[in-house]
Amino acid sequence: MRPEVALPVLLPLLSGAISLLFWRSRPMQRFVAVVGNAALLGVALWLLASVSQDGYVVIQMGGWEAPIGITLIADTLSAVMVVLTGIIGLALAIYALASTGPGHERFGYYPLMHLLLAGVAGAFLTGDIFNLYVWFEVMLVASFALLILGGEKAQMEGAIKYVTLNLLASVIFLTAIGLTYGMVGTLNMADIAQRLAVAEHQGMVEVLAVMYMIAFGIKAAAFPLFFWLPASYHTPPVAVSALFAGLLTKVGVYALFRVFTLMFDQTMGYTQDLLLWGAALTMVTGVLGAAAQFEFRRILSFHIVSQIGYMILGLALYTPLAIAGGVFAVMHNIIVKTNLFLISGITGACRAPTS
Amino acid sequence: MEPVMAVSIGLMYAAAIFLMLRRSIVKLVIGLMLLSNAANLLIFTSAGMTRGAPPLIPEGSPPCWGGRRPAAPGRGADRHRDRLRRAGLRRGADSPCLRDRQGR
């Protein structure tokens, strides 16, 4: 029984529930936010310590055995991602204390932030592909609500584009999961990996690989599918922007890494070309788009796109060193991107101290 | 039944994407609803279409995951399995629990 694997998911859910209980008392919500995210960081560090001692840590949800039940597994990649989630969560809770207006706080900013963090931690820790879809949906619904909190016109316009493209990505992901289940009869990622390797219709396996690539590519803002990001990331308040920029696209990149190194090992000959070209074009179009903008957060939004291109290129080159480089880029980028968005917020506050 | 379902699910996806590309937000929302319904139907169909098989297995039988089973033994089961095999969705028909229970 290894509680440290389930706690990074349960703690933010608990903090969110407690925040909802204190709906009328904003000081208590702020207190719960900081304490809850500090506890999340502590649990994440405990998880990282366990993983570096044991290699990987596994628990089965509800006691159901492996291929039928849902597995929560933390290997070093997942543990590091959860630690970064904890760091970002704590930093943003502290930043949001100062920057969130009373209108936003009144309509549930803190519970939504906790639910978003729970979804992100769940996506990093799950070992079941349908459970990954579930955590993506938790993350997305929380981010939709955070995006439109405040109700300004720019936010609504950005939110429609964000919602539509992310729902499309979710449905493509769900379709791919349904077809995978039809082919191999199981939803556990490790079991799928074993069965796909010996599946008799390798052409169908390649179709599945491309479908997963499209779904996660939309979520990670890869080349032809990234236009929702610059349309929506500059509209919400700064703490929300920073949370999205640091975490949401990186969960998509993490899912790409997980699916393509675990399940689609043998089709990399065909999909590798697609990933290589996609990554290169993402890098180029991202910076070209950034060079055409004049507002701080729009420039940073396009910059996110180009950095995603670097990470996917690390995956597409598909040697151990390249994948390690891609993972290092993800880790680095989570912290730096959030920091840049927070700097943009402080810059805005310095220039216009009354707003 | 699967060809009918496959064609109709494909038509639903096509209609959903057509609606999503219209110039009206209401049609966009209706397209999204059709899209998610089509995805759900796809999941139900890919897990196998049977007639009234209860979700219970006898106690002590080996654990079988994702097994498709014909409704009753000898009722076109082999033709069914051949059709599955041709469609590339065969994996359930050979799962060990099926063999044990049907004796094939």
Interface residues (C-beta under 8 A of the other chain):
Chain A: E65 P67 I68 I160 T164 L167 L168 V171 L174 T175 I177 G178 L179 Y181 G182 M183 V184 G185 T186 R195 A199 E200 H201 M204
Chain B: M20 I25 L28 L32 L35 S36 A39 N40 L42 I43 T45 S46 A47 P63 W65 G66 G67 G88 L89 R90 R91 G92 S95
